[in-house]
Amino acid sequence: MKNGDPGPAELQEKTPRPEVCAGPKCNSPVRAKGYCSAHYRQWREGGPLVPKKSFAPAGSGYLTAGGYRAISVDGRRGVLEHRHFIELLLGRRLLPTETVHHVNGVRTDNSTDGPLVMDERGRLRSGNLELWSHAHPYGQGIGPKLDYARSLLALYGTPEEQVKYADFVQMISTDPGGSAAAIEDQAT
């Protein structure tokens, strides 16, 4: 035998490879050095081995790097669950100028308790989710601002207000930020 040559294969002792990761609270399959890919990366970088982030139950989506739940909807993958729930309540896709806020700050708490209702402070909310709009009109003229306010009533007002001001929805739908395409997509 030469230096470094382990000898014939039949004389070499094989250490059995573990099937489950040796990392904390992990039952993922082993990839290298007795760890799954996530714990192997932690080991290789020299840091402490910490449990992997929690995952949503199998088949129910996953958590994004930002901590939001993402699901698959009608073949679209990675749909943020809180946005999807508000879209269901609105009966349309969200506009580019609309965001959904988690009232209690817990990004995985997407609980709703019925339809979107305007509260005493003028916030549209259902359960822990609240709809925000960051759209605004151009300029400072009173006339355009009033028309814009009517367009907001056409989108977010009571059913009677939505009918009364339906012609003003074009104020938001012609927004240069791309809202027009979002509204046209919903109409088809």
HUJOSUL-V511026 format. One record per run of one state. SS is the DSSP state (hx for helix, st for strand, lp for the rest). FROM is the first residue (numbers start at 0). LEN is the number of residues. Records with the same first field share a line. If there is no record, write none. Layout:
SS: FROM-LEN ; FROM-LEN
//
This chain:
lp: 0-8 ; 11-8 ; 20-8 ; 29-2 ; 32-2 ; 35-1 ; 44-17 ; 63-5 ; 73-2 ; 90-7 ; 102-14 ; 118-5 ; 126-2 ; 133-8 ; 156-2 ; 164-1 ; 173-5 ; 187-1
hx: 8-3 ; 36-8 ; 80-10 ; 141-15 ; 158-6 ; 165-8 ; 178-9
st: 19-1 ; 28-1 ; 31-1 ; 34-1 ; 61-2 ; 68-5 ; 75-5 ; 97-5 ; 116-2 ; 123-3 ; 128-5
//
